[in-house]
Amino acid sequence: MTKYTHTDVEQLLESAIADVKDSVTGDLSVIETQAHNVCCELGLVNEVEKELNYLFQWKTIKQQKEFRKGFPGVVLVAVVGRLLNNSYNPSTGFYKINPRPLFEKHIRPVLHGKYKAPMGLSDPLNVAKNANVLDDEWARGKRPEWAAMATVNLVKWAATASENELKALLRILVWVYLTLSKLYTRQLPQLSLGIDLNAARNLLISLINMAPAGGATAQNVVGALLQAQHDLFKKEGILEGVGESVYATNTTSGKPGDFSEAFDNQLHIYEVTTKKVDLQRVDESAEAILHYLAQTLNVPQSLEITFLCRHKDIEIEGLEINTSLTHKGVRYHFVDLHYWIFMMLERLGPTGRNTALSLIENYIRSASTDLTVKGTWEDLVSGDLAQALIEPQPEEIANTTFLVDTQPEGDIDLEPPFIQGDLFNQ
């Protein structure tokens, strides 16, 4: 096992940053030209420039769309790993450097924590998927595949590169990350205080529909509304999950849902999704809930789970939006996400709405938030869409009819639609 300290990694990164920081740009129109110039200065034009274009997906970034951060993270770990241990071969033994602590505890705290480079918590691990050998077979089928192939080629190049070549590649990598940092942390338009209820509703629903970011946008909107409610009404209960990254609810996550509210020996779990809700999704949720209850010392007397979703995403036969069911002894409500947002905004009033929107703006400005979300926010607040926000479809307040003669498969007990206002009086 390679022995190194945080200082060892920090010094490598800071030295590379010092060499390139003066040439960092946040101008998308010249970013490829500037990247070419930096490669020329470092003598890496023929070997790696083309692969770097694919690795960081410049065309995607120039369209202000989100790039896959995991692939550059793999190359970054490979280069730093080889500089720490010359015998390390990331192409055939990627995990022999123990990449998780190297990235999460040493690389990310410098580039993301100090310089605001766009990085998730475990970017390289999310695409490496425990694969020791990074070759064409590993890359096949990944999205985008050309970025995965560029990763394979650069890791293979790094496996035999000299120390000077590795340091040159590290400099171009940190140059790209610093350039992206400027792009991700750029000044964004700010909402004026006292935004109208309907305008706030339209803004948030349009943002969720136009820039879902894999579910992160909806989750952050819901989290902000829940937090604003707790702050406004000074609830004594405990709210958990706000501000955390999107994760899949399962027995390995250790959490029963996206958000939880605990008060007076009651536990209310919220699942927020803009993806399909089928029997498998509900079953996974129930397993996570039961696992959580088996591990906790303070089992609540009352437990209910609310799925905040859209009518079009429900794929359980016989189940309509704004209805309830019981699965494996766990009580579920399925509430229209758009309608819930409107009702929460109305209940919060002007003061609470300002608090919620401020929290949402913090999410928008974060260096971890997708470029698509930032660009959509700009358009909605001060761009082409600012004067006429997209009017949500009436599905969010649709009347639902329960099909009593149709039963979904599995351990499901369906009940008629509950009164929509009841959710907010629990």
LINGI-V387804 format. One record per pair of residues at least 4 apart in sequence whose C-alpha atoms are under 7 Angstrom apart, sorted by the first residue. I is the first residue (numbers start at 0). J is the second residue. Records with the same first field share a line. If there is no record, write none. Layout:
I->J + J
//
This chain:
0->96
1->84 + 96
3->7
4->8
5->9 + 105
6->10
7->11
8->12 + 105 + 106
9->13 + 109
10->14
11->15
12->16
13->17
14->18
15->19 + 169 + 170 + 173
16->20 + 170 + 173 + 174
19->23 + 170 + 174
20->174
23->174 + 177 + 178
24->30 + 178
25->178 + 181 + 182
26->30
27->61
29->33
30->34
31->35
32->36
33->37
34->38
35->39
36->40
37->41 + 171
38->42 + 43 + 44 + 48 + 171
39->43 + 44
41->167
43->47 + 48
44->48
47->51 + 153
48->52
49->53
50->54 + 149 + 153
51->55
52->56 + 57
53->57 + 145 + 146 + 149
54->70 + 71 + 146 + 149 + 150
55->66 + 71
56->60 + 66 + 146
57->61
58->62
59->63 + 64 + 65 + 66
60->64 + 65 + 66
63->370 + 371 + 374
64->370 + 371
65->369 + 370 + 371
68->72 + 118 + 122
69->73 + 122 + 123 + 125 + 126
70->74 + 123 + 126 + 146 + 147 + 150
71->75
72->76 + 122 + 123
73->77 + 123
74->78 + 150 + 153 + 154
75->79
76->80 + 98 + 102
77->81 + 89 + 154
78->82 + 157 + 165 + 169
79->83
80->84 + 87 + 96
81->85 + 87
82->162
88->92 + 93 + 158
89->93 + 154 + 158
90->132 + 133 + 154 + 155 + 158
91->131 + 132 + 133
92->131 + 132
93->131 + 132
94->98 + 131
97->101
98->102
99->103 + 124
100->104 + 105
101->105 + 106
102->106 + 107
103->107 + 120 + 121
104->108
105->109
106->110
107->111 + 112
108->112 + 113
109->113 + 114
110->114 + 115 + 116
111->115 + 116 + 117 + 118
115->180 + 366
116->176 + 177 + 179 + 180 + 366
117->179 + 180 + 366 + 367
118->122 + 367
119->367
121->125
123->127
124->128
133->137 + 151
134->138 + 151
135->139 + 148 + 151
138->144 + 147 + 148
139->144
140->144
141->147
143->147
144->148
145->149
146->150
147->151
148->152
149->153
150->154
151->155
152->156
153->157
154->158
156->160
157->165
160->164 + 165
161->165
162->166
163->167
164->168
165->169
166->170
167->171
168->172
169->173
170->174
171->175
172->176
173->177
174->178
175->179
176->180
177->181
178->182
179->183
180->184 + 366
181->185
183->366 + 370
184->364 + 365 + 366
187->377
188->377 + 380 + 381
190->380
192->353
193->349 + 353
194->198 + 199
195->199
196->200 + 344 + 345
197->201
198->202
199->203
200->204 + 340 + 341
201->205 + 388 + 389 + 390 + 391
202->206 + 379 + 388
203->207
204->208 + 337 + 391
205->209 + 389
206->210 + 375 + 376
207->211 + 216 + 217
210->371 + 372 + 375
211->215 + 216 + 217
212->216 + 369
214->218 + 272 + 273
215->219 + 245
216->220
217->221 + 271
218->222 + 271
219->223 + 242 + 359
220->224 + 359
221->225
222->226 + 241
223->227 + 355 + 358 + 359
224->228 + 343 + 355
225->229
226->230
227->231 + 351 + 354 + 355
228->232 + 347 + 351
229->233 + 234
231->351
235->262
236->260 + 261 + 262
237->260 + 261 + 262
238->259 + 260 + 261
239->258 + 259 + 260
240->257 + 258 + 259
241->258
248->252 + 254 + 255 + 256 + 284 + 287
249->283 + 284 + 287
250->286 + 287 + 290
253->291
254->291
255->287 + 288 + 291
256->268 + 269 + 270
257->269 + 270 + 271
258->268 + 269 + 270
259->266 + 267 + 268 + 269
260->266 + 267 + 268
261->265 + 266 + 267
262->266
264->299 + 300 + 301
265->299 + 300 + 301 + 302
266->299 + 301 + 302 + 303
267->302 + 303 + 304
268->303 + 304 + 305
269->304 + 305 + 306
270->305 + 306 + 307
271->306 + 307 + 308
272->307 + 308
273->308 + 309
274->312
275->312 + 313 + 314
276->280 + 312 + 313 + 314
277->281 + 313 + 314 + 315
278->282 + 315
279->283
280->284
281->285
282->286
283->287
284->288
285->289 + 327 + 329
286->290
287->291
288->292
289->293
290->294
291->295
292->298
303->330 + 331
304->330 + 331 + 332
305->331 + 332 + 333 + 334
306->332 + 333 + 334
307->333 + 334 + 335 + 336
308->312 + 333 + 334 + 335 + 336
309->335 + 336
310->320 + 335
315->407
316->407
317->402 + 405 + 406 + 407
319->399 + 401
320->333 + 334 + 335 + 399
321->332 + 333 + 334 + 335 + 416 + 417 + 419
322->332 + 333 + 414 + 415 + 416 + 417
323->331 + 332 + 333 + 413 + 414 + 415 + 416
324->330 + 331 + 332 + 411 + 412 + 413 + 414
325->329 + 330 + 331 + 411 + 412 + 413
326->330 + 410 + 411 + 412
327->410
334->339
335->339 + 395
336->340
337->341 + 395
338->342 + 395 + 396
339->343
340->344
341->345
342->346
343->347
344->348 + 352
347->351 + 352
348->352
349->353
350->354
351->355
352->356
353->357
354->358
355->359
356->360
357->361
358->362
359->363
360->364
361->365
362->368
363->368 + 372 + 373
368->372
369->373
370->374
371->375
372->376
373->377
374->378
375->379
376->380
377->381 + 382
378->382 + 383 + 384 + 385
379->384 + 385 + 388
380->385
381->385
384->388
393->397
401->415 + 416
407->411
421->425
//
